[in-house]
Amino acid sequence: MVQLEQLLKDGTKEHIEWKKTKETKEIKK
């Protein structure tokens, strides 16, 4: 159970980073 929670946290963190990167790329266009 704890492992699953950790995966969710890591996944969310990665998703936020991905969104930031995507937004930055959109602005640069």
N, C-alpha and C positions, 0 to 999 in steps of 0.2 A: 504494500500500500504506500509506504513512504517513497519507494522507488518511483512509483507512478506519479506521485505528487511532484517529485524532483524533475521528472521528465516534462511535466506540464509547465513548470516554472521555466525550465530551459527553453522549451518550445516557444513560450510566450516572449521570452527575452529575444530569441532569434527572430521571431515574427516582427517585433518592434524594430529591431535593427534593419530587417529587410524592408519594412515600410519606410523607414528613414532614408535608406539608400535609394529606394524607388522614387521617393518624393524629390530627393536631391537630383536624381537623373532627369526627372521631368522638368525641374527648374532650369537645368543647364541647357535643355533643348532649344 
